[in-house]
């Protein structure tokens, strides 16, 4: 089968990204996204839901993310394009599915920067100057807190305007710190306070399998491990994308997984007996609003606690900075695919997609209204991100089937097996987010269809250049998949409002069957090779080495 041929692109020199990011920049973009507020809160939130069995939650979460990362590694090397995760489904299934997954991708990227801002404000309560930024009862933002949160987002946007080369260097420097502090925490906690008896205190799994699975989506486990795709989103600015993207994706996942599992281990072992007299679900100690820093103070590590409070500003800020960058690149990619006006591809003299940055700021500020705390946002973001990830195994299966001989810088061994398994796991993670999260996600999806669908329809009617074809036949499986997940969640075991009519384990079987049915249905109705060729717009530019 011939390699996909490039189709005409809507890009002109005024809309060009600059290729100035090397392997270290890509690797640290992904690691910087993975090591954020998740490490500051995830261990405490997970152990409250699952007990010491939270270790199993992290292992399951890591396996899920590794499988999805393997699929993305092949696709990222094959098509190293800016905002890649928003574009792979477009290549394989055309307009309707591409528009849908593009919206899922933008939605998660636009909401992660706000949650990192909320983490900064949450830990800042340690200092007197931050009094009054959050309501003490539920940690939601006050009026002054909202103003500070908006100012922090504006700061992230301002740094992005300095250009991708300066941004990559800034993020690389911050990420060295972000990795060093969790590693230092592991070493200090393990050598200072390590009580093996804690792993059997009140039982290893006091909340059973339900607690273990629930923690994966609702307590920050998957959320903490998210971010490997950032190297893919920056692909349009990579100096050697086909070589470096697979390395950056897989390397970042391995680094993040090891760090988070060890953090959970030392956190459980360091908790004093007095903090769990009421069981793991009632875990409490002085300063628990900043879990690791508060625990360090309790066990006599006050000096190191100060370092952790400082890190609670640097780590989330670095992650928020990366996601503001990615959100703007995803907007750029949506415009390149014809789902948004061509003007959204506009770049300034430094090659920065400035309209996308402004949209990221506006969307981030709006997120503070319905989700005014870290805990309220984490489940929503987890389900949105994993739904975005779910598009990659589907596109992977189609491209392996339609173009089996296409040269791949990284070729996933047993890809035909790993791809459907990763799609099933993605569906389960979404389901475990709970009904109270998924109905809100469904409402957000409808908003996206209204915004992007309206523009796409307008572009078709006006015969604008690059107007997308919807290709509803190739995407006919998507509404069935989304509605099916929603019904299972409503009738299932997780989240407020769930009806509990679908028993535990049976729900996993039903979700798995639904996912496998949709996976092979999608492969059967995907676009033919000739139409996929027309959808690929960046290959010629990538092969030429830059814009």
BATIBA-788399 format. One record per residue (C-alpha): x, y, z; residue number from 0. Coordinates in pm, 1 decimal, padded with zeros to 6 digits, m for minus. Example, Ala and Ser with C-alpha at 12.3 -4.5 7.8 and 13.67 -1.06 7.14 Angstrom:
<sites>
((01230.0,m00450.0,00780.0),0);
((01367.0,m00106.0,00714.0),1);
</sites>
This chain:
<sites>
((00000.0,00000.0,00000.0),0);
((00136.0,00342.6,m00089.5),1);
((00221.0,00588.9,00181.4),2);
((m00047.1,00848.3,00253.9),3);
((m00004.0,01142.5,00025.2),4);
((m00029.5,01496.8,00158.6),5);
((m00339.3,01698.1,00083.9),6);
((m00359.5,02074.7,00047.9),7);
((m00320.0,02258.3,00376.4),8);
((m00479.5,02573.7,00508.7),9);
((m00147.1,02698.0,00642.9),10);
((00050.6,02993.4,00510.2),11);
((00385.2,03131.7,00634.3),12);
((00203.2,03371.5,00865.3),13);
((00054.8,03069.5,01043.6),14);
((00374.8,02865.1,01089.3),15);
((00508.1,02700.0,01404.3),16);
((00885.5,02695.3,01457.1),17);
((01081.5,02370.8,01498.4),18);
((01302.7,02453.9,01795.7),19);
((01239.7,02175.8,02054.8),20);
((01473.3,01876.8,02097.5),21);
((01436.1,01542.3,02277.0),22);
((01498.7,01683.5,02624.6),23);
((01243.7,01957.9,02566.8),24);
((00982.1,01704.8,02453.5),25);
((01060.3,01461.5,02736.5),26);
((01042.3,01733.5,02998.2),27);
((00722.4,01872.5,02846.7),28);
((00558.0,01536.2,02916.9),29);
((00728.0,01477.3,03252.6),30);
((00645.0,01834.6,03351.8),31);
((00279.3,01766.6,03278.6),32);
((00282.5,01435.4,03469.5),33);
((00456.3,01570.3,03781.5),34);
((00213.6,01840.7,03889.2),35);
((m00046.5,01878.3,04160.4),36);
((m00120.9,01505.1,04139.2),37);
((00183.8,01419.6,04351.3),38);
((00088.4,01679.9,04610.2),39);
((m00264.2,01543.5,04666.7),40);
((m00295.7,01202.4,04499.2),41);
((m00146.6,00981.2,04773.4),42);
((m00369.4,01126.1,05045.5),43);
((m00688.8,01123.1,04837.3),44);
((m00630.3,00765.3,04716.5),45);
((m00556.6,00616.7,05058.5),46);
((m00875.8,00769.4,05198.6),47);
((m01079.4,00588.0,04932.0),48);
((m00889.4,00258.1,04903.8),49);
((m00677.9,00226.6,05219.4),50);
((m00327.9,00078.6,05172.4),51);
((m00468.9,m00102.2,04868.2),52);
((m00430.6,00235.5,04697.1),53);
((m00098.1,00087.3,04587.9),54);
((m00299.4,m00145.9,04364.1),55);
((m00487.2,00154.8,04225.5),56);
((m00158.5,00313.1,04122.5),57);
((m00032.7,m00009.0,03963.3),58);
((m00356.6,m00054.2,03765.7),59);
((m00349.8,00311.0,03665.3),60);
((00011.5,00285.2,03554.0),61);
((m00062.2,m00024.0,03341.6),62);
((m00355.4,00155.0,03177.6),63);
((m00146.3,00461.1,03096.6),64);
((00147.2,00254.5,02969.0),65);
((m00078.9,00069.2,02723.3),66);
((m00228.3,00394.2,02595.7),67);
((00118.2,00550.8,02574.6),68);
((00246.3,00261.6,02362.9),69);
((m00030.4,00323.6,02110.1),70);
((00039.6,00697.4,02110.8),71);
((00411.7,00637.1,02065.9),72);
((00356.9,00467.9,01729.3),73);
((00108.7,00730.2,01613.3),74);
((00325.9,01018.4,01734.4),75);
((00623.5,00893.9,01534.6),76);
((00408.7,00818.4,01230.9),77);
((00231.7,01156.0,01220.6),78);
((00427.2,01412.5,01425.8),79);
((00184.5,01702.9,01389.2),80);
((00091.8,01985.2,01623.4),81);
((m00206.0,01891.5,01839.4),82);
((m00172.1,01530.6,01724.2),83);
((m00418.4,01370.9,01966.6),84);
((m00692.4,01590.6,01825.0),85);
((m00609.9,01488.3,01468.4),86);
((m00552.9,01112.1,01454.1),87);
((m00928.5,01028.8,01468.0),88);
((m00983.1,01289.4,01197.8),89);
((m00744.2,01106.2,00967.8),90);
((m00910.9,00767.0,01021.1),91);
((m01279.2,00855.9,01055.1),92);
((m01323.7,01196.0,00897.6),93);
((m01511.6,01499.5,01009.8),94);
((m01766.3,01388.5,01269.7),95);
((m01536.0,01167.2,01478.5),96);
((m01243.4,01402.7,01423.3),97);
((m01443.7,01701.1,01542.9),98);
((m01563.0,01505.2,01847.3),99);
((m01219.4,01388.7,01960.2),100);
((m01075.9,01728.1,01881.0),101);
((m01323.4,01879.0,02124.4),102);
((m01245.4,01615.3,02388.6),103);
((m00876.6,01698.5,02350.6),104);
((m00924.7,02072.6,02379.2),105);
((m01162.7,02032.7,02673.2),106);
((m00911.9,01845.2,02888.6),107);
((m00619.6,02070.2,02801.5),108);
((m00816.8,02385.0,02880.5),109);
((m00928.3,02254.9,03221.7),110);
((m00596.5,02125.7,03358.4),111);
((m00430.5,02466.8,03396.2),112);
((m00716.5,02582.4,03626.2),113);
((m00681.5,02276.6,03849.9),114);
((m00309.2,02343.3,03888.1),115);
((m00386.7,02700.6,03987.0),116);
((m00627.7,02570.6,04251.0),117);
((m00355.6,02340.5,04385.3),118);
((m00119.9,02634.9,04425.0),119);
((m00383.7,02830.4,04615.1),120);
((m00472.3,02526.6,04829.1),121);
((m00116.3,02472.8,04951.7),122);
((m00065.7,02849.5,04989.4),123);
((m00310.3,02844.0,05280.8),124);
((m00003.4,02757.5,05488.0),125);
((00100.0,03122.8,05462.9),126);
((m00097.0,03402.7,05624.0),127);
((m00106.2,03612.5,05308.3),128);
((m00326.1,03348.2,05144.0),129);
((m00595.3,03367.1,05411.7),130);
((m00930.1,03435.2,05253.1),131);
((m00853.5,03285.8,04910.4),132);
((m01055.3,02970.1,04984.1),133);
((m01357.8,02892.3,05197.4),134);
((m01228.8,02684.9,05493.5),135);
((m01521.9,02440.3,05485.6),136);
((m01495.6,02305.7,05129.8),137);
((m01177.6,02469.2,04987.9),138);
((m01371.4,02647.3,04713.0),139);
((m01252.3,02985.7,04585.0),140);
((m01366.3,03309.5,04742.2),141);
((m01401.2,03631.2,04542.1),142);
((m01041.4,03731.9,04613.3),143);
((m00931.8,03374.6,04540.8),144);
((m01100.5,03392.7,04200.6),145);
((m00908.9,03713.3,04120.5),146);
((m00575.6,03557.6,04223.1),147);
((m00653.5,03243.6,04021.9),148);
((m00725.4,03451.8,03710.5),149);
((m00400.5,03643.9,03761.6),150);
((m00200.8,03319.3,03781.7),151);
((m00357.5,03198.1,03456.2),152);
((m00269.6,03529.5,03294.0),153);
((00091.3,03479.2,03408.6),154);
((00104.0,03137.9,03236.2),155);
((m00028.0,03292.9,02916.0),156);
((00224.7,03577.6,02931.9),157);
((00518.1,03333.0,02954.7),158);
((00385.4,03148.0,02649.8),159);
((00402.0,03468.6,02446.9),160);
((00781.8,03466.6,02483.8),161);
((00802.8,03180.9,02231.6),162);
((00842.9,02803.9,02229.5),163);
((01224.9,02797.9,02255.8),164);
((01223.7,03012.3,02571.2),165);
((00923.1,02817.4,02700.0),166);
((01093.3,02479.9,02650.0),167);
((01404.0,02599.4,02835.0),168);
((01197.0,02741.7,03120.0),169);
((00993.8,02421.4,03149.6),170);
((01305.3,02202.5,03138.1),171);
((01459.5,02394.6,03426.9),172);
((01137.3,02377.3,03630.8),173);
((01097.1,02005.2,03558.3),174);
((01440.0,01920.2,03698.2),175);
((01318.7,02072.4,04024.5),176);
((00976.9,01903.4,03994.8),177);
((01135.9,01559.5,03960.1),178);
((01403.2,01615.7,04225.4),179);
((01163.3,01712.5,04505.2),180);
((00935.5,01403.5,04485.3),181);
((01243.6,01179.0,04463.4),182);
((01392.4,01354.6,04766.1),183);
((01058.6,01312.2,04946.6),184);
((01066.3,00938.0,04880.8),185);
((01420.2,00906.1,05014.0),186);
((01366.0,01120.4,05325.3),187);
((01032.1,00966.6,05424.1),188);
((01159.0,00611.2,05365.8),189);
((01469.1,00668.8,05579.7),190);
((01293.5,00866.1,05855.2),191);
((00946.0,00720.0,05912.9),192);
((00856.7,00381.8,05764.5),193);
((00604.3,00178.1,05965.0),194);
((00536.7,m00151.5,05788.8),195);
((00247.0,m00220.0,06024.4),196);
((00046.9,00057.7,05855.4),197);
((m00017.0,m00164.5,05553.5),198);
((m00230.8,m00397.7,05766.0),199);
((m00377.0,m00137.1,05996.6),200);
((m00758.0,m00153.8,05956.8),201);
((m00696.9,m00407.8,05677.8),202);
((m00501.9,m00376.6,05355.1),203);
((m00818.3,m00318.1,05146.8),204);
((m01079.7,m00188.4,05395.5),205);
((m01308.3,m00066.7,05114.5),206);
((m01269.4,m00372.8,04891.6),207);
((m01239.6,m00379.7,04513.5),208);
((m01484.9,m00091.6,04480.9),209);
((m01246.7,00136.4,04669.8),210);
((m00948.5,00030.4,04462.3),211);
((m01129.3,00094.0,04132.8),212);
((m01297.7,00412.0,04251.9),213);
((m00964.1,00563.6,04355.9),214);
((m00827.9,00520.1,04003.4),215);
((m01058.8,00782.5,03855.8),216);
((m01188.8,00994.2,04143.6),217);
((m00891.1,01034.8,04377.6),218);
((m00632.2,01162.5,04134.8),219);
((m00454.9,00838.5,04039.0),220);
((m00513.0,00851.8,03662.8),221);
((m00514.4,01230.4,03677.4),222);
((m00165.7,01229.8,03827.2),223);
((m00032.6,01000.1,03554.8),224);
((m00177.0,01202.4,03268.3),225);
((00038.5,01420.0,03048.9),226);
((00256.0,01194.3,02831.0),227);
((00079.5,01327.4,02522.3),228);
((00236.3,01671.8,02563.3),229);
((00533.0,01562.4,02350.1),230);
((00281.2,01481.0,02076.1),231);
((00105.2,01816.9,02108.5),232);
((00442.7,01988.6,02058.2),233);
((00528.5,01772.5,01756.9),234);
((00490.7,02062.0,01514.4),235);
((00778.5,02235.7,01693.1),236);
((01012.2,01935.3,01730.1),237);
((01350.6,01936.2,01554.2),238);
((01339.7,01556.7,01494.1),239);
((00984.6,01443.3,01572.8),240);
((00987.8,01092.1,01425.1),241);
((01285.6,00992.3,01639.8),242);
((01216.9,01191.2,01955.2),243);
((00840.4,01165.6,02010.4),244);
((00821.8,00789.6,02084.5),245);
((01120.2,00821.4,02319.3),246);
((00968.9,01117.4,02501.6),247);
((00625.3,00954.9,02537.8),248);
((00748.1,00621.5,02675.9),249);
((01024.5,00773.4,02886.0),250);
((00791.5,01017.2,03059.5),251);
((00539.9,00745.3,03148.6),252);
((00806.1,00524.7,03306.2),253);
((00950.8,00812.4,03509.4),254);
((00609.8,00926.3,03631.9),255);
((00478.2,00577.9,03718.0),256);
((00778.9,00483.5,03931.0),257);
((00772.9,00813.6,04120.5),258);
((00400.1,00800.7,04199.4),259);
((00394.7,00439.1,04317.3),260);
((00688.3,00502.6,04550.8),261);
((00525.7,00821.8,04681.6),262);
((00212.2,00629.3,04775.5),263);
((00425.4,00365.0,04945.9),264);
((00617.6,00607.5,05168.6),265);
((00306.8,00814.8,05244.6),266);
((00119.9,00513.1,05382.9),267);
((00423.4,00401.7,05581.8),268);
((00486.6,00746.3,05735.4),269);
((00134.8,00814.2,05866.9),270);
((00136.1,00809.7,06251.0),271);
((m00106.2,00583.6,06439.5),272);
((m00290.4,00884.6,06580.8),273);
((m00390.2,00995.8,06228.9),274);
((m00583.5,00675.4,06149.8),275);
((m00757.5,00593.0,06477.2),276);
((m01089.0,00623.3,06292.4),277);
((m00970.7,00423.2,05991.6),278);
((m00816.7,00529.0,05661.7),279);
((m01137.4,00695.9,05548.1),280);
((m01109.2,00932.6,05845.3),281);
((m00738.0,01006.3,05798.1),282);
((m00654.1,01341.6,05954.3),283);
((m00360.4,01533.2,06100.2),284);
((m00251.4,01894.3,06139.4),285);
((m00188.1,02055.1,05800.7),286);
((m00360.8,01783.9,05596.2),287);
((m00478.7,02048.9,05347.8),288);
((m00119.5,02020.7,05220.7),289);
((m00084.1,01642.9,05261.7),290);
((00289.6,01576.1,05221.9),291);
((00402.9,01905.1,05374.4),292);
((00162.4,01867.5,05666.5),293);
((00276.0,01508.8,05724.1),294);
((00640.0,01615.7,05713.8),295);
((00569.7,01865.0,05991.6),296);
((00385.6,01605.2,06200.5),297);
((00675.4,01356.9,06186.1),298);
((00935.4,01618.6,06275.6),299);
((01060.3,01727.9,05932.9),300);
((00960.0,02094.0,05958.2),301);
((01253.2,02220.0,05753.2),302);
((01174.3,01987.3,05465.8),303);
((00805.9,02084.3,05492.3),304);
((00907.3,02437.4,05392.1),305);
((01071.2,02298.1,05078.2),306);
((00748.3,02109.8,04998.7),307);
((00538.9,02423.6,05038.4),308);
((00768.0,02599.8,04791.5),309);
((00740.8,02303.6,04553.5),310);
((00361.7,02329.1,04582.5),311);
((00394.9,02650.0,04382.8),312);
((00660.8,02538.0,04135.1),313);
((00521.6,02192.3,04042.0),314);
((00162.7,02294.2,03963.4),315);
((00284.0,02612.6,03794.7),316);
((00507.1,02412.0,03560.7),317);
((00222.7,02177.8,03468.9),318);
((m00022.8,02463.2,03420.4),319);
((00228.5,02635.2,03194.7),320);
((00262.6,02324.7,02975.6),321);
((m00112.6,02279.4,02940.0),322);
((m00173.4,02640.2,02843.5),323);
((00081.5,02579.3,02569.1),324);
((m00089.4,02258.1,02458.2),325);
((m00435.5,02410.9,02462.5),326);
((m00322.3,02677.9,02217.2),327);
((m00164.6,02413.3,01989.3),328);
((m00483.2,02205.9,01995.9),329);
((m00682.0,02511.8,01890.2),330);
((m00431.3,02549.0,01606.9),331);
((m00486.3,02183.2,01508.8),332);
((m00865.6,02216.3,01517.6),333);
((m00840.3,02510.4,01282.2),334);
((m00606.5,02319.4,01051.3),335);
((m00869.9,02045.6,01027.8),336);
((m01139.2,02299.2,00942.1),337);
((m01341.9,02285.0,01266.1),338);
((m01258.3,02641.8,01365.8),339);
((m01194.7,02962.6,01167.9),340);
((m00864.4,02982.8,00981.9),341);
((m00775.8,03294.0,01179.3),342);
((m00715.4,03073.6,01483.9),343);
((m00397.5,02951.3,01315.0),344);
((m00251.0,03300.4,01336.6),345);
((00096.3,03312.4,01493.2),346);
((00299.7,03610.3,01604.6),347);
((00659.7,03687.3,01506.1),348);
((00785.7,03427.9,01755.8),349);
((00569.1,03155.1,01602.1),350);
((00323.1,03156.2,01894.9),351);
((m00046.7,03078.5,01816.7),352);
((m00166.5,03380.6,02011.4),353);
((m00541.4,03343.6,01956.3),354);
((m00525.1,02993.2,02101.9),355);
((m00348.9,03133.8,02409.8),356);
((m00621.8,03391.1,02465.2),357);
((m00889.5,03122.4,02431.8),358);
((m00702.7,02908.8,02685.6),359);
((m00712.1,03196.5,02931.9),360);
((m01082.2,03264.9,02886.7),361);
((m01174.3,02896.4,02913.6),362);
((m00958.5,02856.4,03223.1),363);
((m01123.9,03145.0,03402.7),364);
((m01469.5,03010.5,03317.6),365);
((m01371.2,02670.8,03467.8),366);
((m01342.6,02827.8,03811.2),367);
((m01718.2,02891.2,03815.4),368);
((m01868.2,02535.4,03808.0),369);
((m01554.3,02366.4,03949.9),370);
((m01416.2,02597.2,04222.4),371);
((m01190.6,02339.5,04395.5),372);
((m00921.4,02081.8,04311.3),373);
((m01133.1,01784.7,04416.9),374);
((m01435.1,01896.1,04213.3),375);
((m01231.3,01918.2,03893.0),376);
((m01017.7,01604.1,03915.1),377);
((m01280.8,01343.6,03818.1),378);
((m01410.1,01558.1,03532.0),379);
((m01062.7,01608.5,03389.5),380);
((m00978.2,01239.1,03426.2),381);
((m01281.8,01129.6,03225.2),382);
((m01225.3,01398.3,02960.0),383);
((m00856.6,01311.4,02918.1),384);
((m00913.6,00936.6,02896.8),385);
((m01196.9,00991.4,02649.4),386);
((m00946.4,01186.2,02441.2),387);
((m00694.7,00902.7,02474.2),388);
((m00959.2,00651.9,02359.5),389);
((m00947.3,00791.7,02007.6),390);
((m00586.0,00683.7,01957.6),391);
((m00639.2,00302.7,01975.3),392);
((m00920.8,00335.4,01721.8),393);
((m00708.2,00539.6,01481.3),394);
((m00418.1,00301.9,01544.8),395);
((m00628.3,00000.7,01442.7),396);
((m00747.7,00169.2,01124.6),397);
((m00403.1,00286.9,01015.9),398);
((m00249.8,m00056.4,01081.3),399);
((m00526.4,m00208.7,00869.3),400);
((m00524.2,00045.9,00585.4),401);
((m00147.8,00111.8,00569.0),402);
((00030.4,m00192.8,00714.4),403);
((00355.8,m00128.3,00522.9),404);
((00387.4,00240.5,00605.8),405);
((00732.3,00300.7,00765.8),406);
((00697.4,00360.4,01139.9),407);
((00983.7,00502.9,01350.3),408);
((00841.4,00301.7,01639.6),409);
((00631.2,m00006.8,01565.8),410);
((00436.0,m00141.2,01863.8),411);
((00485.1,m00518.8,01904.4),412);
((00151.5,m00705.8,01921.5),413);
((m00021.6,m00379.5,01839.6),414);
((m00331.3,m00555.5,01706.3),415);
((m00382.1,m00701.6,02055.2),416);
((m00269.0,m00410.0,02270.8),417);
((m00479.4,m00156.3,02081.9),418);
((m00826.6,m00303.5,02159.9),419);
((m00718.2,m00382.9,02516.8),420);
((m00613.2,m00021.3,02568.2),421);
((m00950.2,00095.6,02433.6),422);
((m01131.3,m00129.6,02682.9),423);
((m00919.9,00000.7,02970.1),424);
((m00983.9,00360.3,02867.0),425);
((m01357.9,00291.3,02872.1),426);
((m01336.0,00138.6,03220.2),427);
((m01146.5,00436.7,03357.7),428);
((m01414.7,00667.3,03218.0),429);
((m01685.9,00450.5,03376.4),430);
((m01512.0,00452.2,03716.0),431);
((m01528.5,00833.4,03716.8),432);
((m01891.6,00797.0,03823.0),433);
((m02230.2,00912.7,03701.9),434);
((m02210.4,01253.9,03871.5),435);
((m01901.3,01325.2,03660.0),436);
((m02014.0,01168.7,03333.5),437);
((m02342.0,01354.6,03302.7),438);
((m02145.3,01680.5,03330.0),439);
((m01900.7,01552.9,03070.3),440);
((m02195.4,01470.0,02844.1),441);
((m02325.6,01825.5,02876.8),442);
((m01981.0,01960.4,02787.1),443);
((m01970.8,01736.1,02480.6),444);
((m02304.9,01874.1,02363.6),445);
((m02169.4,02228.4,02399.1),446);
((m01873.5,02130.5,02183.8),447);
((m02097.8,01986.3,01916.2),448);
((m02293.4,02311.1,01914.9),449);
((m01983.1,02530.7,01879.0),450);
((m01767.7,02327.1,01640.6),451);
((m02057.8,02171.6,01453.4),452);
((m02212.6,02510.7,01386.6),453);
((m01889.5,02644.8,01241.3),454);
((m01828.5,02332.1,01033.2),455);
((m02181.0,02358.2,00892.0),456);
((m02133.3,02727.9,00818.0),457);
((m01802.0,02657.5,00643.6),458);
((m01964.1,02390.2,00427.3),459);
((m02254.9,02614.8,00327.9),460);
((m02022.6,02906.0,00245.2),461);
((m01776.9,02671.4,00069.5),462);
((m01488.3,02808.7,00273.2),463);
((m01138.1,02667.3,00203.1),464);
((m01067.7,02364.4,00418.9),465);
((m01432.2,02312.7,00518.2),466);
((m01450.7,01958.5,00659.5),467);
((m01674.1,01677.8,00543.4),468);
((m01860.4,01524.9,00834.7),469);
((m01828.5,01160.4,00718.7),470);
((m02112.9,01049.9,00945.7),471);
((m02101.1,00694.3,00815.2),472);
((m01741.2,00648.5,00930.5),473);
((m01830.0,00790.7,01272.3),474);
((m02164.6,00616.6,01322.1),475);
((m02028.6,00413.6,01615.6),476);
((m01944.0,00718.7,01828.1),477);
((m02295.3,00817.5,01948.8),478);
((m02362.9,00452.8,02040.1),479);
((m02039.2,00440.1,02237.4),480);
((m02101.2,00764.5,02427.3),481);
((m02464.6,00688.0,02505.7),482);
((m02375.8,00329.8,02599.4),483);
((m02113.0,00449.7,02847.0),484);
((m02362.5,00695.1,02991.0),485);
((m02631.2,00430.4,03042.9),486);
((m02384.5,00190.3,03204.2),487);
((m02264.7,00465.5,03435.4),488);
((m02619.8,00562.4,03530.8),489);
((m02711.8,00201.3,03609.0),490);
((m02372.7,00116.3,03761.0),491);
((m02195.9,00135.3,04096.2),492);
((m01994.1,00457.0,04086.8),493);
((m02077.4,00817.3,04163.1),494);
((m02362.8,01011.5,04316.1),495);
((m02690.0,00931.2,04139.5),496);
((m02582.2,00589.4,04008.6),497);
((m02870.9,00340.7,04033.7),498);
((m02662.3,00036.6,04142.4),499);
((m02859.0,m00195.7,03914.0),500);
((m02545.4,m00319.5,03735.4),501);
((m02344.1,m00524.6,03990.3),502);
((m01971.7,m00490.3,04039.5),503);
((m01772.0,m00716.8,03802.0),504);
((m02076.4,m00753.5,03577.6),505);
((m02036.8,m00384.9,03500.3),506);
((m01676.0,m00447.6,03396.1),507);
((m01790.9,m00729.4,03168.1),508);
((m02059.2,m00510.8,03008.4),509);
((m01822.5,m00216.9,02952.2),510);
((m01561.7,m00451.9,02804.0),511);
((m01814.6,m00606.7,02565.4),512);
((m01943.8,m00263.6,02461.3),513);
((m01589.7,m00137.7,02400.5),514);
((m01477.6,m00436.2,02194.6),515);
((m01795.8,m00423.6,01987.1),516);
((m01744.5,m00052.4,01918.0),517);
((m01373.4,m00101.2,01843.7),518);
((m01426.8,m00356.0,01566.1),519);
((m01734.6,m00174.6,01440.0),520);
((m01525.8,00142.4,01405.2),521);
((m01255.1,m00044.7,01214.4),522);
((m01517.1,m00187.9,00979.2),523);
((m01672.0,00148.1,00884.8),524);
((m01356.2,00364.1,00888.4),525);
((m01264.9,00567.2,00582.8),526);
((m01099.6,00390.5,00287.5),527);
((m00729.2,00447.7,00230.9),528);
((m00785.7,00704.9,m00044.4),529);
((m00996.0,00928.3,00181.1),530);
((m00752.1,00892.9,00469.1),531);
((m00483.3,01019.2,00233.0),532);
((m00686.3,01333.6,00168.1),533);
((m00724.6,01395.8,00540.6),534);
((m00352.5,01395.6,00612.7),535);
((m00238.7,01754.3,00569.6),536);
((00093.3,01780.9,00750.9),537);
((00306.7,01489.6,00626.2),538);
((00474.1,01686.2,00347.4),539);
((00563.7,01967.4,00585.3),540);
((00700.1,01724.1,00845.4),541);
((00907.7,01532.8,00589.4),542);
((01054.1,01860.6,00467.8),543);
((01180.2,01924.7,00820.4),544);
((00988.0,02236.0,00916.3),545);
((00762.4,02520.2,00821.0),546);
</sites>
